[in-house]
């Protein structure tokens, strides 16, 4: 039977509709489409797609189950490797990971199998049809503390819980999920899905303690005093970066973390929110990654009349997922590429210090760029073009230029070594410089992908199990 060379399209809301609501953009495959897409899989013996997955999901096996219309069986296969399939099926960059290794793509030069879309379908099918709760295994007598309820922490906790460990997660915010709830918008990842994944972990026996800041409420040393035998730090990278240009202190300048947290976690898009946020007007989002796309598309849904993406390189260097860029373009986001901000402009009335407009953003001054020689990352270095300065009239500026690990845990944990960027230093097993203290995800690498954080959590769980079982 001839293989369809084209991946089945993901059904989506129409751009003119979705730009004005926070409902999920992608609608998901139907059972019929999922089955047809699964039939494109060649079931390769060497399974190159598995090597491209940071958590090593048995991809051909779960796709085979879909071919057999055994969707629950497919979910069980995925669950052997992943604690967050409904999340990964939505936000992981499959195009640069498992799908990039697909034989159809590499050898036959066809579209790769839609692995991520199939994973999402399977997870959603399970969540809609499952009637039994996850069963907690018999306890093995060991206790582990996990710091942070983001992707790495949830994965580490899930893998250990399945082996009988008593795991307690300590989360600083009032809701578990980390970047999945505060960073990724509802229209890309509905929060009910994250809550369902967390509930599955609780069914496995994981305790989740929210509103606990490790380094302030409790220290790592105090966790050991409480009887935990190992600690995994998956506290993420929540410290926002700024450009240190004039005007960043004006009202209406946000870090992407603050802007998205106010909208995603605090529901600032609702009519009577508990937290304020700038709505409407014109917005400039500085940056070109997935977070920049999220912030720009959120601003649009909050009522902005015009939203700019200001990025210093060209479209070819844009680090965001192609799918997110295309969705942003379809929704009307204005991409100002090869441009770099030099100053944020604001209103000042020296004659009336009580003028309510004082201190608010009025615009952003930028300089046009051209690409020069490659830098250390291999990308061509952007160089300012003299005399090319221009201004954009905006009311809000969102800085989406990356984040760093918060130094709180380092400053309160004696002997915990970090690199010059503040990332916790770990060895190949995820072990830090402190005995029985492991770390992974953005707390180690700085801001990266959900699936890479999950891979780090999975590695640490394996290492913790080996270490503690060796003491049993």
N, C-alpha and C positions, 0 to 999 in steps of 0.2 A: 504494500500500500504506500502510495506517495505521501511524503511528509509535507504538510502545509508549511511553506517557508516563512509565513508571517505570524507573529505572536498575536493572539487575540487581544483586541483593544480592551482597556478597562472602561466600563461605563462610568460616566461622570455627570454631575450636575452641569447644566449649561452655564458658561461663564457669566452671562448677564444676570443670571439668577443667583449663583453662588457668591458673587462679589458682594452681595448684600445680606448674607446670612452666615452663621457659624456652624451650619450643618456640614457633615462630612462631604468633601468634594467627590472622592472616589466612591462609587456605589457597590463595588464588588462583583465578582463573577457569579452567574447563576450556576446551578449544578450542571446544566447542559454545556455551558461554555467551559467550565472547569474540566469536565470529562474530555471535551474536544482538545483543550490545551494539553492535558495530560497525555493524550495519544500522540503528541508530537515528540515525547521523550523517547530516546533510543535505548534507554536502560543500559548504558555503556558498562562494560565489565570493570573498567578502571575507575569509574565514577569521578571524573575530574572536578565536577561541581562540588563534591563534598570537601575537597581540599581547599576550595575557595570560600568555604563557610567558616567563620571564626569559632563557631560552636560545634562544627562537624555534624550537622544534621544528616541523617541517612536519606538523602534526597531521592535517589531512584526508588528506594523502598516505599516512601510515602506516596510518591507519584504512581507507583504500581497499584497501590491500594485505591487511589482515585480512579484509575482505569477500571478497576473491579467494582466501582461504585461503593466501596467500603470506606466512607468518609470518616467514620469514627476510628476505624483501624488506622487510617492515615494520620489522624490526630495522635493516636497512641505512639506511632513511630516517631513523630516530631517531638513528642513530650519526653522521649528517652534522652534527648539532647538539649532541648530548649524549654525554659520555664516561662517564656513570654511569646508564644507563637503569634497571637493576635496582634501584638505590638510589632514584632519583627516583620510580619507580612505587610505592614503599613509603612514603616519608617526606615527600614534598612536599605542601604544602597546596593541592592542585589546586582545592579548592572555593572558594578566594579568588583563584585565578589563572586558568588556562586555562578551567576549567569554569564559572567565574563569568561568562565572556564568551560561553558557548555559546548559539547562537541558540535552541535548544529551551528553554533556561532563561529567557533574557532576553525573547524575544518570544512564545513559545508557552506560557510558564509551566509547562513540564514539568520533570522532572528533567533535568539536563544529561547529556550522554554521559559515561560513566565513563572519561574519558581516562586518568587515573592508573592505574586498574585494567587498562586495555588495554595501557598502556606496560609495566606489570609483567609481564603475561602474555607479551608479545612478548620481553622481555629474558630471562625465565625459559626460554622456548622455545628461544631461541638458545643459552643457556648449557647446556641439556640436550642439544641436537642438533648443535651446531657441531663440525665435524671438522677445520677448518683454523684455524691460528693467525693472528692479525692480522699483516699484512706491514708491516715498517718501510720507509718511503720512502727514496729516495736522499738522503744527507746534503747539506745546503746549506752546510756549513762554519761555521755559527754555533753558539755555545754559550750556554745560558741556565741560570741557577741558580734553583730554586724553593725557597722556605723554607716548609716545612709541607706535610704530605701529607694535608691535609683536603680538603673539597669544592672550595674555590677553587684550591688548589695542584694537585690532581689534574686539574682541568679545564684550567687554564692549560697544564700540562705536556702533556696529551693533545692539545690543539689545536696547540701548537707542534711536537710530535713528528710529527704528521700532515703538517706542512709541511717536514719534513726537519731540524729543529733538533735538536742534541744537548742533551738536557735532563737535568739531575741534580736530584733532589728531596732536600732535607735535612730529615729528620724527627727531632724531639727524643725521641719515644718509641721503643719497640722494635718497634712494629708500625705500618705505614702505614695511614692512614685518618682520622686526626684524630678529630673528634667522632663520626664514623661508627662508630668502634670503641670509643672510651672513653665516649661520652656516650649513644648510643642503644642500648637493651637488645636482647639477642638475640631476645626475643619480638616485637620490631618490625622488626628488621633483622639477620638472621643474619650473623655475621661471615664465614662462608664466601663469602657473596655479595660483600662488600666486597673480600675477598682475590682473588676472581675478576676483579673490575673492575680492581684494581691489577695483576694479572697481565697483563691485556690491554694496559695501558700499557707494561709491561716488554717485551711482544712488539713494541711500536712503537718500542722502542729507549730508553725512559726508564730511567735509573739511579735507584735509590732507596737512599739512605744513611740508615740509622736510627741512633738513639742519638747524634745530632749536634745540639747546641744552638747555634743561631746567636745570637751575642752572648756565648757562653762558649767552646764548642769552637772555633768560627770566628766571625769578624766579617763583616759585609757588605763592608767594605773588603778583607778578605782574599780574599773570593770573586772580586772583580775582579782582584786580584793573581794569582789562579790561572788567569786567562784567560777568565772568563765576561764576556760583553759586556753582559748585562742581568741584573737580579735581580728576581724577583717575590716579595713578602712576603705569604704567606697563612697566617700563624702563629696565626690564630684569636683567641679571647677566653677564655683559660683562667684568668683571675684572678677568683676567686669574690667575690661581694658578700655582706656580712653586715648585720644590722640595727643592730648596736652597742647591743644591749640587755643588761641584766645577765644573767649566766649563760651566755653563749655560749662560755666557756672550759671548761665542764663536759665530762666524758667522755661520749660518746654524742651530741655535737653535730657534725654533718658539714655541709660544703658539699655541694650536689648533685653538683658535679664530683668530689669525693673519693669520695662514696658510690657513684656510678655507675661511676667508674673502677675502684674496688676490685672491684665485681661484674662489670662488662662485660669489662674488659681483663685483670684479675688473676684472674678466675674464682673469686671468693670464695664463690660459691654452691655450689661443689663440696665434697665431704666433707672433704678435706684440702687446703685452699687454702694458697697461699704468702703470702697477705696476710690479716689478720684483718678482720672486719666484724661489727657488732652484728646479731644475728639474733634473731627471735622478739620477744616482748613487745608493747608498744604503741608506735606510731610516729606522730609528727606531721610532716607535710611542709608547709613554709610556702611559699606561692606558688601561682600558678594557670596557669602556662604548660605547654607540652609537657614541659619538663624536670621540672616538679613531678609531672605524671602518670607519667612514666617512673620517677621515684624512688619514688612511692607504690606503683606496681604491682610494682616490683622488691622493695620491702620485704615486700609480701604474699607474693611467691614465695620469699623468704628465710625465711618461717615466721612472720611477724608475726601475732598473734592479732587485732589491730585496727590499722587505718591511717586516720589523719585527713588530709584536705587542709584547711589553714587559709588562708583567702584573705580579704582585706579588702574586696573588692567582691562583687557578686552574680553569679549564674550568667550573666546577660546580658553582663557585662563580662569574664567568664573568657576569657583570651587563647588557651588551648589549643584544638587542633582538636576539633570536635564529636565526631568519631569516637573520639578518645582519651578524651574525657570520658565518652562513652557506654560504652566498654569498661571504664573504671575503675568506673563506677557498677554495671555488670553484675557485676563481680567483687567488689563489696561494699565499696569504698572509701567512707568516711564523709566527706561534704563539709560542713565547718563554714564557711559563707560569711558575709560581713559580720562577720568576726572578725579581730582583729589582735593578734599576740603583743606583750606588754609586758615579759615576763621569763621566763627559763628557770630552773626550780627544780632544786635538786640536794641530795643527801644529804651532811650533814656531822656527824660525831661528834667533838665537841671533847674528849671524855673518852678517846678511843682513836684517835690519829692513824694507827694502822696498820690500822684497820678497812677491809677490802677494798672496802666499799661507798662509802667516802668519795670525793666528787668526781664521782659518777655522776648522770646526769639522773634526776629523779623525776617531773617534770611540766612543764607550760608554762602560764603565766598569760596570759590574753587579755582583751581588752575588745571588747564588741560595737560594731559600727559602723552608721551610716546614711549614705545617699548624699546629699550636698549639691549645691552648684552645680558645673558642669563645670570641670575644670582645663585646663591648657594643651594637654593631649592630646585634649580634647573629651569625655573621660569624666567622669562625675560624681565629685566628690572625696569619698572616704570620711571621715566625721567620727565621732570617738569619742563614745559615749553615756555620759555621766557615771554612775558607780555601777553599771555593767553588767559589772564584772570577774568572771571565772570561771576555774577551773583545769581542765585536762585531765591526767589521770594518764598519763604516757608514759615510756618508757625511752630513746627515741631521738628526736632532732629533726634534720630535714634542711632546710637553708636553700636554697631554690630560687628565689631572688629576682634572678637575673641574674648576669652575669659581665662583666668588662672586659678589654681587651687587656693582656697582660703588658708591663711597661715595659722589659724587658731589651734588646730590639732598639733601642728609642729611646735608651736610656742608653749604648749602645755604638756608635751610628751618628751621627757628627757631621753636623749640618745636616738631620736628618730631623725634620720638623715634625709635631706631633700636636696634637689639640684638647684641651679641658679634661677630656674623659673618657678621654684616653689613646689615642684612635683616630688612626691615621695619616691625615694630610690628603693627599688626592689630587685631581687635576683631572678633567675629564670623560673623559680618556683612561686614567685609572687611574695616572697618573704622580705620584710624590711630589715633595717639594722637592729631592730628590737626583737628579742626572742618571742616567738609565738604571735607576733604581730604581722599580719599580711595586709597588702593593699593592692588595689587595681582600679581600672577605669580612669576617668578624667582626673582623679586625685593624683594619679601617677603620670599620665601622659599629657595633661592639659586637655582642653576641649577636643573631643573626637566623636566617633559614631557610637550609637546605642549598641550595635552588635559587637564592636570591639571591646566595649566595657563589659558586655555579657561574657565574652570570651575570657577576659581577665578574671571575672568572678568565678567562672567555671574552673579555671586553672587553680585559683586559690583554694577553692573547695576541695579539689583533688589533693592539693598539697597538705591542707589542714587534716584531711582524713588520713593521709599517710603518716603524718607526724603523730596524731593522737592515737591512732590504732597501734602505732609502734610502741606506745607507752602502756597499752592496755594489758 
